[in-house]
Amino acid sequence: MPSGLVALALGGFGIGLTEFLIAGLLPQVASSLAVSEAAAGWLISGYALSVAVGAIALTAATARLPRKHILVGLVALFVIGNLLSAVAPNYQVMLLGRIVAALCHGSFFGIGSLVARSLVAPEKKSRAVAVMFAGLTVANVLGVPFGALVGERWGWRASFWAVTAIGLLALAGIVALVPSWAGRVQPTAGAGAEPIPPTGLAQQLRAFRSWQVWLTLVATALGYGGMFGAFSYIAYTFTAVSGFAPEDVAWLLMVYGVGLVAGNLIGGRAADRDRDRALLLALFGLALTLALFGLLAESAGASVVLVFLMGVTGFASVPGLITRVTDFAHGAALAASANVSASNVGNALGAWLGGVAISAGLGYTAPLYVGAGIVLMSVAVMAVAAQRARSSPTADRVPAR
């Protein structure tokens, strides 16, 4: 794997830390800036909304720029946002910093995935995407405890200074290690070479004429939605159903995070062998895991095993879904970023439906069953997409130009 992937993974790690560490810092931030817990919560929800908007808007606005230059600009934006958060004199500046940092999130992972796959031979593209996303999955493991630990020892601002430093390292790495042609041409010559992706906005919008692009985006939203719908309330499941103490939740979430790391790497390798089969297995495995978790949640031992498997199966589909949507979109960056937006829409939908189930008095295992049902819909959509791809491999593809 090329060294440029290390720089991309470091950027993903920093962006992931920014997203997750705030959860462990909210009490400190709320107290320091003299705002309510509800207002502090907007530092999380405002970030998520900004990710969904920024993924499409920034990718569209930078359609004709070289992709390495775009990544450099996005990481610079990330650094500025975290710097604003670190020095924020009040809540308004803090929220602005979170929004600015979030704007780069979707575009970085969308465009970065195209750059990552262009650095390797076509048969390794899903593994390359998995390496880039490894930074995000590691951040999921370390984000909350990192923020809590640094914040407890040196104050919450120190956490944002640390993430700013990581952003500067990623920026230097991308400048030094990512080649200028990355994302525009495939370095492997011959029959296996991939076409030069479209750059103009009008050309990229043509990608959305493909049913395969839409089916993959829907499968992404439903797959993420099912997992996140269950994950959003997992702490309540652990404490109210499985019998764990509140202080156990942190290490249980780390078990889940380790599963994310493993699933991401396994899924990338499996997708390079048989992508649609790997996606169907991963999504069905996630639905089965969530359903079993609901049935066995009263067992503490089973809960530990199943939350790990929830992480493995939940992220095993990510590299394949990204390479699938960009393959049918001929490498259009807008489609890659739309995939990130679809996942965030799914997250919001899943969390809402899980909350509705709890409010209806169905208990703290209900989000697990709701999540399993949502993921089964993703399996159905993915099965339709795979069948269409097998029966008519070129029917849903649109011309690259």
Buried (B, 14 or more C-beta within 10 A) or exposed (E): BBEBBBBBBBBBBBBBBBBBBBBBBBEBBBEBBEBEEEBBBBBBEBBBBBBBBBBBBBBBEBBEEBBBEBBBBBBBBBBBBBBBBBBBEEBEBBBBBBBBBBBBBBBBBBBBBBBBBBBBBBEBBBBBBBBBBBBBBBBBBBBBBBBBBBBBEEBBBBBBBBBBEBBBBBBEBBEEBBBEBBBBBBBBEEEEEBEBBBBEBEBBBBBBEBBBBBBBBBBBBBBBBBBBBBBBBBBBBBBBBBEBEEEBBEEBBBBBBBBBBBBBBBBBBBBBEEBBEBBBBBBBBBBBBBBBBBBBBEBBEBBBBBBBBBBBBBBBBBBBBBBBBBBBBBBBBBBBBBBBBBBBBBBBBBBEBBBBBBEEEEBBBBBBBBBBBBBBBBBEBBBBBBEBBEEEEEEBBBEBE
